[in-house]
Amino acid sequence: MRFFPARLISHASRHFRYGSRVQMAFRSKEPIVALESTVVTHGMPYPSNLQTASSLEKIVAEEGAVPATIAIMDGAVRIGLEEDQLEKLAKTTLAKCVKVSRRDLAHTICRGLNGGTTVSATMVLAHQAGIKIFATGGIGGVHRHGERSMDVSADLTELARTTPPVVVCAGIKSILDIPLTLEYLETQGVCVATVGPTEDFPSFYSRQSGHLAPLHVRNEQEAAELILTHQQLHLQSGILLAVPIPQEEEIPADDVETWLEQALSDAQLAGVSGKKVTPFLLSRLNELSKGKTLKANIALLENNARVASRIAVELHRLENESENRRSFGNMAFPERENSNREGISAATQSTSSTAGGSGRPVVIGGIVADFMAKCDIDFQVGLNVLL
């Protein structure tokens, strides 16, 4: 029998497979952090990709959360990979592995292909799986000269959709137009905030982009409080948390810009376009920087995983506290200047006041019902049903 979160008891559930550790996390309601897989399939060469992916999962576990690397293998959505699956994915050649965005999900699955999920695809699948926090390197955005080419990453439109997971990253990839991307996110109503001591919005390899973030939280606790409030308000839009690369691993922005101009020129001469542009540029930057950008990329990935895990753990704690307050101490009506609340009779208020109460009655009750059912067809059971 296969198990799914309650939200996945649907036609989509037949395509999902959960790793053993992730299944346990759902059962015991532990905090989970989603990790993308294009960093494994398209972002780095072997064995750096495998070493980095393993390191990210280890960091998440050390911080008290459960890692869930998301990928598509043989046409099945994998939420959490076993060690042998991760190694197999890392060794898969580009010719046999698709770079999967939202638009490619159905095709990749129905054709039984292997795929590394981009930020947008990982958000879709993490949301369907019920995972609230997602750590990645950097998001896509509006490409340079995007006002002419209309080349805008699907990551941005995904962030604007209904309640995707919170994305923790090192900002927008420096190969993109950062101010235009921030403007686009503002238009789409996406909550964008930096996490750390300053309001400077990071630019992937560098701690500062020359632009300020719209919002700012000082630490993981404030980030979790922001997320919880956002959830309670049902704002139906995404949250992007930008974490600067560790200072000791930062590359000066001028150096990055010099290498990037050369890489962009090379891409144009080679006729590279579409979803092949980003992998080409990252690879070329690694060559031009003599490995400095790859080293920085790994450092920021690890830092983002660490911060995301701490946020997930803190959010889990705050959600539990909020749930306990609702269950045991928050059954009264909110205070209003006018004590004549709708639905409460004057006689009831008078009785309560005489008895020394606050005039806010509490109704306590319950019902128990037994059901017996017989099913004569195959079915799948959600985790929450079994708990």
Secondary structure, DSSP 8 states (H G I E B T S, - for coil): --EE-GGG-SGGGGGEEE-HHHHHHHHHT--EEEE-SHIIIIIS-TTHHHHHHHHHHHHHHHTT-EEEEEEEETTEEEES--HHHHHHHHH--GGG-EEE-GGGHHHHHHTT--EEE-HHHHHHHHHHHT--EEE-S-B--BBTTHHHH--B-HHHHHHTSSS--EEEESBB-TTB-HHHHHHHHHHTT-EEEEESS--B--BTTBS--SSB-SEEESSHHHHHHHHHHHHHTT--S-EEEE----GGG---HHHHHHHHHHHHHHHHHHT--GGGHHHHHHHHHHHHTTTHHHHHHHHHHHHHHHHHHHHHHHHHHHHHHHHHIIIII--S----SSS--TT--HHHHHHHHHTT--S-----------------S---EEHHHH-
